[in-house]
Amino acid sequence: MNLNDVSEIVWKQCFEAKKNEKALVVFDQRTKEIADSLFKTGRKFCTVSKIETAKSRMHGSEPEKQVADAMFDSDIIVAPTFYSLTHTKAVHRSRKTGKARVITLPGIIKDMYLRAVPIDYKEMKQYAENICSKWKKKSLTIETESGTDLYIVTKGRKIELDSGLSTTPGMLNNLPAGEVELSPLEKKSEGKVIIDLTHPLKGKVKRPFEIKIENGEMVDCEDKELWKICSETKNGTNLAEFAVGTNPKAKIIGIMLEDEKRIKTSHIALGTSISLGGKVQSSMHLDCVFNKPTILADSEIIMKDGNPIQRIPRNRHFRFHSETEKN
């Protein structure tokens, strides 16, 4: 497959774009090649325009007013940008008031786009829904062999499924897609997380580090750069998200967009939680990825070392476990 083949999948399958709809491609210079492909192929399916956003300094930073206004005026928004727009007020307003459906691709590169976007979305959704069904409890406990021991309260919180399919108004997804996520209840989480795969600022983790959580806030972090940024940002220490990856083609490459989607991994995020059904707004949303979680829903083990306890039927073309083991 080439770029245009994959871009057609985005418009046809992920958006189900229609002729009478108005779409917007938001990009920056580092993602221009993919944006140009999306713009070119999108014209086969709907009315498409594109707008460039200036370089941001952080995931979750707001775009310029003219970009936010153009987003609000669109039926479809696809945003291949270096820094993430996913958890911004601009995206939230476009979805909740403007009723746009959105797909963001923060940090996307060509190799990732070609490898991890063309997947069987129906099969991945089935796999993720199996996980979702087990999370509908009052709390989750997350443990790993490396020392993670985190308790989060989930009662009343909506479980989000990043299926890659933004086909109805208000939907928000990533591409590459593939995670089950929720925002823990504020002020209720306790424990520690050992981050051993991906750092939100540095890429692949060379030395695992501990994040300590008390009353739903990060109160200490062995990585002092991450601690400094979060502690100096309003609401930056809020435990905003817990999620697991569900994409069978995702690899750990040091880019958060793909790393957090890899099967057998989990991640937490710090900062804003509004876009996930939480109540905290911040100017940042930073994910941290760790490996092979064991998860208890209330007191029932539902995932062991990254593997769901109950495996779903799978056909011979879609091999979650074998794909992961090869990578």
Rosetta silent file (secondary structure, phi, psi, omega in degrees, C-alpha in Angstrom):
SEQUENCE: MNLNDVSEIVWKQCFEAKKNEKALVVFDQRTKEIADSLFKTGRKFCTVSKIETAKSRMHGSEPEKQVADAMFDSDIIVAPTFYSLTHTKAVHRSRKTGKARVITLPGIIKDMYLRAVPIDYKEMKQYAENICSKWKKKSLTIETESGTDLYIVTKGRKIELDSGLSTTPGMLNNLPAGEVELSPLEKKSEGKVIIDLTHPLKGKVKRPFEIKIENGEMVDCEDKELWKICSETKNGTNLAEFAVGTNPKAKIIGIMLEDEKRIKTSHIALGTSISLGGKVQSSMHLDCVFNKPTILADSEIIMKDGNPIQRIPRNRHFRFHSETEKN
SCORE:     score description
SCORE:     0.000 S_00000001
   1 L     0.000  145.634  173.302    0.000    0.000    0.000 S_00000001
   2 L  -107.150 -179.783 -176.716    1.062    3.587   -0.628 S_00000001
   3 H   -57.202  -44.030 -177.102    0.053    6.772    1.219 S_00000001
   4 H   -67.386  -33.677  175.839   -2.973    7.434   -0.958 S_00000001
   5 H   -61.460  -44.784 -179.301   -4.267    3.876   -0.502 S_00000001
   6 H   -68.490  -39.914  179.488   -4.149    4.306    3.273 S_00000001
   7 H   -62.256  -35.241  176.729   -5.697    7.787    3.092 S_00000001
   8 H   -65.244  -34.938  175.215   -8.634    6.364    1.164 S_00000001
   9 H   -60.849  -41.299 -179.602   -9.176    3.898    4.018 S_00000001
  10 H   -59.371  -49.590 -177.251   -9.343    6.873    6.396 S_00000001
  11 H   -71.499  -42.188 -173.264  -12.048    8.657    4.398 S_00000001
  12 H   -79.503  -47.045 -175.820  -14.024    5.589    3.327 S_00000001
  13 H   -93.226  -48.200 -172.134  -13.882    3.332    6.406 S_00000001
  14 H   -75.696  -33.898  178.566  -12.884    5.485    9.353 S_00000001
  15 H  -105.481  -26.141 -169.274  -15.094    8.497    8.516 S_00000001
  16 L    49.724   50.964 -175.179  -17.598    7.096    5.970 S_00000001
  17 L   -63.261  144.575 -177.708  -17.374   10.577    4.444 S_00000001
  18 L  -120.077  153.286 -173.928  -20.296   11.808    2.339 S_00000001
  19 L   -55.399  -36.593 -175.172  -20.406   14.185   -0.627 S_00000001
  20 L   -84.001    5.740 -177.102  -22.422   16.863    1.169 S_00000001
  21 L   -96.623  154.142  179.608  -19.979   17.085    4.103 S_00000001
  22 E  -110.177  121.584 -176.490  -17.266   19.663    4.745 S_00000001
  23 E  -115.417  152.927  179.775  -13.937   18.302    5.954 S_00000001
  24 E  -131.282  131.062  173.102  -10.826   19.991    7.311 S_00000001
  25 E  -103.248  116.657  178.252   -7.234   18.703    7.373 S_00000001
  26 E  -103.143  127.626 -174.060   -5.207   20.346   10.175 S_00000001
  27 E  -147.292  172.213  166.576   -1.444   19.905    9.850 S_00000001
  28 L  -132.276  178.342 -172.193    2.002   21.372   10.468 S_00000001
  29 H   -63.147  -26.477 -178.724    5.160   21.226    8.373 S_00000001
  30 H   -77.042  -12.907 -179.634    6.373   18.012    9.990 S_00000001
  31 H  -120.947   18.855 -171.915    3.240   16.145    8.891 S_00000001
  32 H   -63.226  -38.063 -176.846    2.742   17.813    5.507 S_00000001
  33 H   -61.787  -44.675  178.835    3.301   14.698    3.360 S_00000001
  34 H   -70.559  -38.824  177.324    0.511   12.757    5.040 S_00000001
  35 H   -61.159  -41.295  178.983   -1.721   15.846    5.139 S_00000001
  36 H   -63.160  -39.113  177.958   -1.251   16.342    1.393 S_00000001
  37 H   -65.356  -43.160  178.441   -2.264   12.722    0.770 S_00000001
  38 H   -63.614  -40.910  179.037   -5.377   13.111    2.944 S_00000001
  39 H   -64.484  -44.891 -178.316   -6.289   16.353    1.167 S_00000001
  40 H   -64.345  -48.596 -176.374   -5.809   14.839   -2.291 S_00000001
  41 H   -75.780  -28.936 -177.727   -7.772   11.645   -1.670 S_00000001
  42 H   -62.325  -27.298 -178.894  -10.461   13.328    0.433 S_00000001
  43 L   -66.848  -14.523  174.558  -11.760   15.230   -2.565 S_00000001
  44 L   -74.177  -21.422 -170.025  -13.095   11.937   -3.938 S_00000001
  45 L  -113.306  -30.493 -175.687  -15.440   11.656   -0.971 S_00000001
  46 L  -161.184 -175.612  175.400  -16.410   15.157    0.268 S_00000001
  47 E   -85.333  123.585 -172.488  -15.482   18.852    0.215 S_00000001
  48 E  -125.853  136.439  169.194  -12.027   19.220    1.765 S_00000001
  49 E  -128.978  168.038  177.845   -9.882   22.160    2.839 S_00000001
  50 E  -137.974  152.713 -178.611   -6.670   22.251    4.850 S_00000001
  51 E  -143.337  137.162 -178.156   -5.148   24.645    7.351 S_00000001
  52 E   -94.132  136.632  174.762   -1.681   24.786    8.856 S_00000001
  53 L  -106.897  146.189 -179.818   -1.146   25.239   12.576 S_00000001
  54 L   -68.161  162.726  179.456    2.033   26.705   14.013 S_00000001
  55 L   -65.431  126.864  176.210    4.464   24.508   15.911 S_00000001
  56 L   -92.188  169.408  179.363    3.261   23.865   19.451 S_00000001
  57 L  -109.113   -2.093 -172.912    5.529   23.111   22.387 S_00000001
  58 L  -160.160  144.655  171.549    3.372   20.530   24.162 S_00000001
  59 L   -62.065  129.966  178.598    0.714   17.859   23.644 S_00000001
  60 L    97.208   -4.493  176.605   -2.637   19.405   24.511 S_00000001
  61 L   -70.168  145.270 -176.672   -1.726   23.006   23.703 S_00000001
  62 L   -73.760  142.985  173.719   -4.507   24.968   22.003 S_00000001
  63 L   -74.767  170.866  177.134   -4.308   25.797   18.275 S_00000001
  64 L   -62.555  158.045 -176.587   -4.580   29.355   16.967 S_00000001
  65 H   -57.765  -42.085 -177.724   -8.017   30.990   16.946 S_00000001
  66 H   -66.093  -31.161  175.922   -8.354   30.796   13.164 S_00000001
  67 H   -70.925  -46.486  179.571   -7.615   27.059   13.286 S_00000001
  68 H   -60.418  -40.001  179.463  -10.087   26.491   16.130 S_00000001
  69 H   -66.522  -40.454  177.821  -12.776   28.466   14.258 S_00000001
  70 H   -65.225  -36.466  176.504  -12.210   26.462   11.067 S_00000001
  71 H   -63.509  -44.610 -178.275  -12.493   23.250   13.073 S_00000001
  72 H   -62.452  -27.094 -176.500  -15.768   24.379   14.619 S_00000001
  73 L   -91.305   10.950 -174.930  -17.175   25.045   11.143 S_00000001
  74 L  -113.340  150.960  173.295  -16.412   21.512    9.859 S_00000001
  75 L   -83.540  -32.306 -177.641  -18.339   18.245    9.764 S_00000001
  76 E  -131.601  134.154  175.287  -15.132   16.183    9.691 S_00000001
  77 E  -126.581  125.298  172.916  -11.738   17.034   11.188 S_00000001
  78 E  -123.567  125.009 -168.457   -8.609   14.989   10.521 S_00000001
  79 E  -126.839   84.362  168.747   -5.507   16.304   12.275 S_00000001
  80 L   -80.686  101.861 -178.702   -2.075   14.890   11.424 S_00000001
  81 L  -133.200  159.924 -179.711    0.064   17.162   13.629 S_00000001
  82 L   -69.897  -50.145  175.556    3.334   16.743   15.508 S_00000001
  83 L   -97.869  149.058 -169.999    1.842   17.681   18.884 S_00000001
  84 L   -74.845  135.223  169.820   -1.557   16.354   19.878 S_00000001
  85 L   -99.969   -1.199 -170.692   -4.779   18.341   19.491 S_00000001
  86 L   -53.654  -46.413 -171.882   -6.839   15.449   20.892 S_00000001
  87 L  -103.707   31.207  179.286   -7.402   16.832   24.372 S_00000001
  88 L   -92.347  159.849  173.747   -7.773   20.524   23.476 S_00000001
  89 H   -61.882  -34.442 -178.259  -10.745   22.809   24.054 S_00000001
  90 H   -61.500  -43.860  177.651  -10.866   23.349   20.285 S_00000001
  91 H   -69.708  -43.435 -179.742  -11.526   19.673   19.610 S_00000001
  92 H   -59.048  -45.255 -179.986  -13.922   19.367   22.545 S_00000001
  93 H   -65.812  -40.775 -179.761  -15.960   22.369   21.365 S_00000001
  94 H   -63.468  -34.819  179.896  -16.028   21.145   17.759 S_00000001
  95 H   -78.936  -48.505 -170.138  -17.362   17.759   18.876 S_00000001
  96 H   -82.482  -34.259  179.240  -19.785   18.762   21.626 S_00000001
  97 L  -103.004  -45.982 -179.831  -21.199   22.002   20.194 S_00000001
  98 L   -79.609  -17.271  178.178  -20.285   21.847   16.526 S_00000001
  99 L    66.861   24.557  174.929  -21.007   18.092   16.333 S_00000001
 100 L   -71.821  154.484  168.106  -17.932   17.400   14.202 S_00000001
 101 E  -107.232  141.217 -163.058  -16.424   13.939   14.127 S_00000001
 102 E  -131.480  140.907  167.075  -12.692   13.926   14.636 S_00000001
 103 E  -131.553  125.792  177.243   -9.613   11.803   14.049 S_00000001
 104 E  -109.656  149.378 -179.420   -6.242   13.008   15.332 S_00000001
 105 L  -133.919   64.096 -174.757   -2.831   11.637   14.341 S_00000001
 106 L   -72.006  123.740  179.655   -0.344   13.297   16.741 S_00000001
 107 L    81.705   13.386 -176.295    3.268   12.484   15.926 S_00000001
 108 L   -62.647  138.814  172.473    2.355   10.439   12.848 S_00000001
 109 L  -127.228  163.677 -172.309    5.178    9.333   10.540 S_00000001
 110 H   -59.109  -47.023 -177.721    5.003    7.615    7.165 S_00000001
 111 H   -60.061  -42.969  178.809    6.112    4.157    8.308 S_00000001
 112 H   -63.818  -44.441 -179.491    3.568    4.130   11.130 S_00000001
 113 H   -58.908  -44.729 -178.131    0.791    5.343    8.836 S_00000001
 114 H   -72.116  -30.822 -175.374    1.467    2.592    6.289 S_00000001
 115 H   -87.834  -47.726 -165.054    1.818   -0.181    8.895 S_00000001
 116 H  -104.587   -4.613  176.144   -0.705    0.437   11.660 S_00000001
 117 L   -88.511  -41.189  178.653   -3.629    2.230    9.965 S_00000001
 118 L   -79.495   88.235 -179.620   -4.644   -0.485    7.428 S_00000001
 119 L  -130.852  174.718  175.439   -6.090   -3.054    9.852 S_00000001
 120 L   -85.925   97.272 -173.336   -9.307   -5.016   10.286 S_00000001
 121 H   -68.245  -32.604  178.692  -11.304   -2.459   12.289 S_00000001
 122 H   -66.130  -42.203  179.609  -14.268   -4.729   12.925 S_00000001
 123 H   -67.552  -40.828  179.082  -12.079   -7.421   14.483 S_00000001
 124 H   -65.204  -38.257  178.154  -10.195   -4.901   16.609 S_00000001
 125 H   -62.950  -39.508  178.467  -13.472   -3.423   17.828 S_00000001
 126 H   -63.025  -43.456  178.050  -14.680   -6.892   18.864 S_00000001
 127 H   -60.499  -44.734 -178.455  -11.460   -7.488   20.816 S_00000001
 128 H   -68.619  -38.396  179.949  -11.786   -4.099   22.549 S_00000001
 129 H   -64.453  -31.172  175.292  -15.468   -4.561   23.375 S_00000001
 130 H   -62.689  -39.901  177.003  -14.566   -7.777   25.194 S_00000001
 131 H   -68.360  -44.834 -179.609  -12.244   -5.724   27.412 S_00000001
 132 H   -54.335  -42.985 -175.533  -14.843   -2.965   27.852 S_00000001
 133 H   -62.034  -27.207 -178.253  -17.410   -5.419   29.145 S_00000001
 134 H   -85.523  -16.059 -176.320  -15.068   -6.449   31.977 S_00000001
 135 H   -86.104   -6.472 -174.209  -14.314   -2.878   33.082 S_00000001
 136 L   -79.196   66.083 -179.234  -17.877   -2.039   34.116 S_00000001
 137 L  -129.498 -173.167 -179.705  -17.128   -2.294   37.818 S_00000001
 138 L   -83.614  -26.589 -175.579  -16.560    0.115   40.713 S_00000001
 139 E  -155.699  161.483  173.009  -12.768    0.016   40.603 S_00000001
 140 E  -127.113  141.994  170.377   -9.688   -1.322   38.831 S_00000001
 141 E  -117.474  128.869 -176.320   -6.404   -2.472   40.342 S_00000001
 142 E  -116.991  126.710 -179.385   -3.398   -2.528   38.010 S_00000001
 143 E  -131.862  152.417  171.617   -0.262   -4.518   38.803 S_00000001
 144 L  -139.615  161.015  177.896    2.914   -5.478   36.927 S_00000001
 145 L   -64.026  -25.474 -178.970    5.911   -7.669   37.679 S_00000001
 146 L   -78.960   -7.249  173.272    8.089   -4.535   37.576 S_00000001
 147 L   123.462   -3.412  176.189    6.259   -3.105   40.602 S_00000001
 148 L   -60.180  135.197  176.612    3.191   -1.186   39.441 S_00000001
 149 E  -152.533   90.784 -172.685    0.418   -1.298   42.046 S_00000001
 150 E  -124.685  132.710  177.108   -2.301    1.251   41.295 S_00000001
 151 E  -113.497  126.156  178.389   -5.889    1.438   42.538 S_00000001
 152 E  -129.071  143.978  176.480   -8.385    3.619   40.634 S_00000001
 153 E   -94.464  127.500 -173.813  -12.097    4.258   41.194 S_00000001
 154 L  -118.699   -4.181 -174.844  -14.096    3.965   37.983 S_00000001
 155 L   -54.964  126.076  177.027  -17.713    3.953   39.192 S_00000001
 156 L    86.317   -6.971 -179.032  -19.882    6.152   36.984 S_00000001
 157 L   -90.954  138.427  179.731  -17.166    6.853   34.438 S_00000001
 158 L   -74.077  136.797  175.574  -17.756    6.159   30.754 S_00000001
 159 L   -91.994  122.197 -177.395  -15.436    3.649   29.128 S_00000001
 160 E   -96.722  144.311  178.995  -14.169    4.997   25.811 S_00000001
 161 E  -119.397  111.063  176.530  -13.249    2.803   22.858 S_00000001
 162 E   -85.239   86.763 -175.233  -10.694    4.198   20.395 S_00000001
 163 L   -90.902  -11.110 -174.426  -11.841    2.083   17.458 S_00000001
 164 L    82.588   -0.813 -175.846  -10.592    4.397   14.707 S_00000001
 165 L  -109.712   97.257  176.854  -14.168    4.702   13.426 S_00000001
 166 L  -101.194   77.503 -170.618  -15.478    8.271   13.694 S_00000001
 167 L  -106.042   -7.812  178.062  -18.667    7.685   11.745 S_00000001
 168 L  -129.080  153.758 -176.087  -21.266    9.617   13.766 S_00000001
 169 L   -53.770  137.127  176.773  -21.317   13.269   14.962 S_00000001
 170 L    91.481   -8.219 -177.144  -19.257   13.988   18.055 S_00000001
 171 L   -75.912  148.258  179.497  -16.991   10.947   17.820 S_00000001
 172 E  -134.759  129.108  177.520  -13.253   11.248   18.512 S_00000001
 173 E  -143.689  163.035  168.752  -10.557    8.718   17.640 S_00000001
 174 E   -98.411  158.403  160.687   -6.823    8.398   16.997 S_00000001
 175 L  -133.830  133.332   -8.531   -5.105    6.849   14.031 S_00000001
 176 L   -55.504  143.503 -178.221   -3.390    4.513   14.389 S_00000001
 177 L   -91.554  173.117  170.188   -6.309    3.429   16.548 S_00000001
 178 L   127.572   69.596  170.185   -6.526    0.899   19.299 S_00000001
 179 E  -157.348  154.060  168.959   -7.159    1.492   22.976 S_00000001
 180 E  -110.210  127.844 -168.687   -9.772    1.096   25.687 S_00000001
 181 E  -142.639  157.033  172.454   -9.635    4.093   28.007 S_00000001
 182 E  -155.476  164.547  175.114  -11.331    5.887   30.862 S_00000001
 183 L  -104.385  117.214  179.646  -10.767    8.797   33.212 S_00000001
 184 L   -60.700  151.517  176.735  -10.457    7.700   36.865 S_00000001
 185 L   -59.885  132.470 -176.560  -12.683    9.425   39.393 S_00000001
 186 L   -59.930  142.802  173.201  -10.893   12.542   40.645 S_00000001
 187 L    67.598   15.836 -175.226   -9.096   12.442   44.013 S_00000001
 188 L  -117.391  -13.378 -173.691   -9.609    8.693   44.452 S_00000001
 189 L   -83.411  145.056 -179.032   -6.572    6.946   42.905 S_00000001
 190 E  -143.606  144.287  172.259   -3.718    5.589   45.030 S_00000001
 191 E   132.736 -153.074 -179.431   -0.487    3.714   44.399 S_00000001
 192 E  -142.779  153.725  177.379    2.482    3.712   42.063 S_00000001
 193 E  -129.490  131.252  176.004    3.186    3.062   38.392 S_00000001
 194 E   -98.793  113.277 -178.787    6.505    1.870   36.973 S_00000001
 195 E   -89.828  115.226 -174.393    6.948    3.332   33.473 S_00000001
 196 L  -127.265    4.610  179.688    9.158    0.979   31.471 S_00000001
 197 L  -117.521  -60.754 -173.434    8.248    1.447   27.793 S_00000001
 198 E  -135.483  129.177  176.521    7.596    5.023   26.645 S_00000001
 199 E   -93.327  138.568 -175.858    8.274    8.434   28.194 S_00000001
 200 L   -67.687  -18.091 -177.589    6.005   11.264   26.967 S_00000001
 201 L  -112.520  -22.728 -171.092    8.948   13.604   26.341 S_00000001
 202 L  -116.575   -5.970 -177.583   11.899   11.317   25.587 S_00000001
 203 E    85.839 -140.845 -177.047   10.529    8.340   23.660 S_00000001
 204 E   -57.514  135.896  179.799   11.670    4.816   24.552 S_00000001
 205 L   -77.419  126.145  176.594   12.445    4.401   28.239 S_00000001
 206 L   -90.050  -33.540  178.522   16.077    3.543   28.898 S_00000001
 207 L  -135.260  117.366 -179.299   15.679    3.240   32.651 S_00000001
 208 L   -55.009  146.125  179.458   12.264    2.480   34.217 S_00000001
 209 E  -136.862  156.217 -175.052   10.994    5.137   36.618 S_00000001
 210 E  -101.533  137.617  169.579    8.301    5.338   39.274 S_00000001
 211 E  -113.487  125.863 -179.728    5.326    7.702   39.438 S_00000001
 212 E  -100.951  131.348 -177.119    3.674    7.922   42.859 S_00000001
 213 E  -117.058  129.999  172.725   -0.066    8.694   43.028 S_00000001
 214 E  -137.383  135.070  179.195   -1.980    9.938   46.075 S_00000001
 215 L    49.717   39.906  176.027   -5.558   11.256   46.109 S_00000001
 216 L    76.055   10.547 -178.156   -5.678   11.132   42.308 S_00000001
 217 E  -127.073  145.681  169.026   -2.564   13.275   41.871 S_00000001
 218 E   -71.636  121.205 -178.968    1.052   12.566   40.994 S_00000001
 219 E  -108.283  -11.390  176.764    2.909   13.533   44.181 S_00000001
 220 E  -162.112  153.033  179.571    6.377   12.346   43.163 S_00000001
 221 E  -151.784  129.743  179.917    8.187   11.133   40.051 S_00000001
 222 L   -67.375  -25.993  175.131   11.661    9.658   39.670 S_00000001
 223 L   -85.895  107.196 -170.763   11.975   11.352   36.268 S_00000001
 224 H   -71.518  -27.684  177.262   12.656   14.931   37.316 S_00000001
 225 H   -67.419  -44.232  177.570   11.996   16.488   33.898 S_00000001
 226 H   -64.397  -42.258  178.738    8.498   15.026   33.797 S_00000001
 227 H   -60.057  -43.680 -178.285    7.920   16.046   37.420 S_00000001
 228 H   -61.911  -46.814 -178.260    9.006   19.625   36.726 S_00000001
 229 H   -64.967  -45.472 -177.330    6.696   20.067   33.715 S_00000001
 230 H   -69.737  -43.133 -176.091    3.676   18.509   35.395 S_00000001
 231 H   -71.575  -23.221  179.782    4.112   20.168   38.766 S_00000001
 232 L   -94.410   -0.159  178.813    4.590   23.613   37.200 S_00000001
 233 L  -107.327  134.476  179.546    1.496   23.309   34.972 S_00000001
 234 L   -56.901  125.358 -178.561   -1.965   23.995   36.359 S_00000001
 235 L    61.692   18.025 -177.757   -3.668   20.612   36.967 S_00000001
 236 L   -72.647  -16.374  179.868   -0.675   18.931   35.347 S_00000001
 237 L   -95.398    1.466  179.243   -0.368   16.312   38.090 S_00000001
 238 E   -64.904  132.127  172.899   -3.960   15.084   37.733 S_00000001
 239 E   -76.152  101.826 -168.234   -4.260   11.366   36.915 S_00000001
 240 E   -92.226  -25.351 -169.681   -6.332   11.889   33.785 S_00000001
 241 E  -155.887  147.206  162.449   -6.470    8.483   32.099 S_00000001
 242 E  -131.414  138.300 -176.123   -5.935    4.777   32.319 S_00000001
 243 E  -154.514  162.093  171.236   -5.966    2.683   29.134 S_00000001
 244 E  -127.114  150.714 -179.437   -4.824   -0.517   27.442 S_00000001
 245 E   -84.503  150.654 -176.970   -3.693   -0.997   23.835 S_00000001
 246 L  -138.329    8.805 -176.835   -5.615   -3.073   21.290 S_00000001
 247 E   -92.736  119.995 -174.316   -3.895   -2.625   17.885 S_00000001
 248 L   -72.137  -14.992 -178.421   -2.325   -5.873   16.592 S_00000001
 249 L  -104.327   -2.718 -179.108    0.113   -4.092   14.254 S_00000001
 250 L   -72.261  143.991  177.055    1.406   -1.465   16.671 S_00000001
 251 L  -122.616  164.742  170.659    5.051   -1.600   17.761 S_00000001
 252 L   -88.488  106.792 -176.826    7.094    0.136   20.432 S_00000001
 253 L  -121.581   -2.603 -179.036    9.037    2.674   18.369 S_00000001
 254 L    93.017    9.083  175.239    9.362    5.567   20.816 S_00000001
 255 L  -117.846  122.381 -169.958    6.441    7.578   19.433 S_00000001
 256 H   -57.828  -39.157 -176.475    3.494    7.762   21.813 S_00000001
 257 H   -52.070  -41.300  179.453    0.797    7.672   19.125 S_00000001
 258 H   -90.883  -41.247 -174.822    1.733    4.095   18.210 S_00000001
 259 H   -57.401  -41.835 -176.755    3.327    2.851   21.432 S_00000001
 260 L   -70.746  -10.181 -179.934    0.173    3.385   23.530 S_00000001
 261 L   -95.288   -9.705 -175.387   -1.847    1.247   21.070 S_00000001
 262 E   -65.543  134.254  175.979    0.345   -1.865   21.298 S_00000001
 263 E   -62.110  147.348 -177.619   -1.367   -4.952   22.648 S_00000001
 264 L    75.935   14.518  174.470   -0.168   -6.145   26.090 S_00000001
 265 E  -121.200  161.480  169.806    0.572   -2.588   27.221 S_00000001
 266 E  -128.401  165.509  169.675   -1.172   -0.029   29.418 S_00000001
 267 E  -149.028  152.845  168.900   -0.712    3.678   29.878 S_00000001
 268 E  -111.406  163.060  173.540   -1.661    6.412   32.249 S_00000001
 269 E  -134.229  151.276  179.872   -1.917   10.106   31.395 S_00000001
 270 E  -117.888  137.965  178.286   -1.372   13.245   33.432 S_00000001
 271 E   117.692 -132.634 -172.974   -3.184   16.554   32.943 S_00000001
 272 L   -73.346  142.592 -179.426   -6.486   17.245   31.244 S_00000001
 273 L  -128.302    1.923 -175.322   -9.309   14.688   31.397 S_00000001
 274 H   -54.975  -43.600 -175.368  -12.265   16.623   29.947 S_00000001
 275 H   -69.824  -12.424 -179.856  -12.189   14.807   26.604 S_00000001
 276 H  -107.947   10.828  179.694  -12.446   11.434   28.393 S_00000001
 277 L    93.653    4.812  175.293  -15.392   12.327   30.596 S_00000001
 278 L   -83.331 -172.055 -174.598  -13.357   13.661   33.509 S_00000001
 279 L  -119.375    5.696 -173.386  -13.681   17.066   35.134 S_00000001
 280 L  -107.222  130.174  175.282  -10.143   18.467   34.967 S_00000001
 281 L  -110.980  132.323  176.222   -8.890   20.917   32.338 S_00000001
 282 L  -139.380  172.717  177.109   -5.178   21.537   31.867 S_00000001
 283 L   -91.471    9.150 -179.552   -2.953   22.834   29.082 S_00000001
 284 L  -147.251  158.196  173.584   -1.317   19.408   28.737 S_00000001
 285 E  -148.629  105.702 -173.987   -2.072   15.713   28.479 S_00000001
 286 E  -116.690  121.532 -179.504    0.999   13.477   28.762 S_00000001
 287 E   -92.795  148.946  177.457    0.828    9.688   28.362 S_00000001
 288 E  -135.510  125.921 -171.078    3.283    7.200   29.889 S_00000001
 289 E  -105.960  137.256  176.157    3.348    3.569   28.670 S_00000001
 290 E  -134.266  163.840 -165.208    4.150    0.448   30.678 S_00000001
 291 E  -103.389  148.027  167.167    4.234   -3.247   29.831 S_00000001
 292 L    49.100   65.440  179.177    2.161   -6.376   30.557 S_00000001
 293 L   -75.454  144.826  163.219   -0.472   -5.227   33.068 S_00000001
 294 E  -104.753  127.127 -172.752   -2.439   -7.564   35.290 S_00000001
 295 E  -122.491  131.670  173.255   -5.833   -5.949   35.903 S_00000001
 296 E  -111.879  126.972  172.351   -8.445   -6.719   38.545 S_00000001
 297 E   -96.641  113.480 -163.628  -11.982   -5.334   38.151 S_00000001
 298 L    55.100 -110.677  179.995  -13.128   -5.086   41.752 S_00000001
 299 L  -113.729    6.570 -176.765  -11.572   -8.378   42.903 S_00000001
 300 E   -96.138  126.774  175.732  -11.821  -10.370   39.640 S_00000001
 301 E   -72.281  120.656 -178.749   -8.719  -10.834   37.498 S_00000001
 302 E  -114.489  -13.240  176.231   -9.713   -9.823   33.955 S_00000001
 303 E  -147.398  133.822 -179.637   -6.260   -9.461   32.379 S_00000001
 304 E  -123.045  117.360  179.741   -3.048  -11.325   33.195 S_00000001
 305 L    51.464   39.569  177.147    0.300   -9.983   31.968 S_00000001
 306 L    89.085   -4.933 -179.267   -1.450   -8.097   29.167 S_00000001
 307 E  -105.588  124.310  174.396   -3.654  -10.980   28.029 S_00000001
 308 E   -57.480  140.088 -178.479   -7.446  -10.848   28.524 S_00000001
 309 L   -63.261  -41.564  178.840   -8.559  -13.819   30.604 S_00000001
 310 L  -101.942  110.167  179.855  -11.341  -14.648   28.183 S_00000001
 311 L   -82.559  140.102 -179.776  -10.040  -14.785   24.640 S_00000001
 312 L   -90.661  157.944  175.622  -12.492  -14.013   21.868 S_00000001
 313 L   -59.285  143.131  178.234  -12.821  -16.028   18.646 S_00000001
 314 L  -140.886  145.982 -178.963  -10.439  -14.815   15.963 S_00000001
 315 L   -88.328  174.389 -171.941  -10.043  -15.732   12.324 S_00000001
 316 L   -72.499  -10.832 -179.117   -6.817  -16.834   10.711 S_00000001
 317 L   -94.024   -7.414 -171.364   -6.149  -13.396    9.226 S_00000001
 318 L  -133.168   96.398 -169.455   -6.211  -11.461   12.496 S_00000001
 319 L  -116.920   90.651 -177.866   -3.751  -12.698   15.118 S_00000001
 320 H   -56.300  -52.211 -171.654   -3.505  -10.371   18.089 S_00000001
 321 H   -73.930  -42.070 -177.266   -1.090  -12.467   20.102 S_00000001
 322 H   -68.400  -36.555  176.872    1.125  -13.752   17.289 S_00000001
 323 H   -60.204  -45.405 -176.586    1.529  -10.282   15.769 S_00000001
 324 H   -66.326  -42.465 -177.714    2.624   -8.899   19.119 S_00000001
 325 H   -63.858  -33.233 -178.891    5.078  -11.674   19.855 S_00000001
 326 H   -68.766  -33.540 -173.306    6.818  -11.168   16.500 S_00000001
 327 L   -75.917    0.000    0.000    7.378   -7.435   17.076 S_00000001
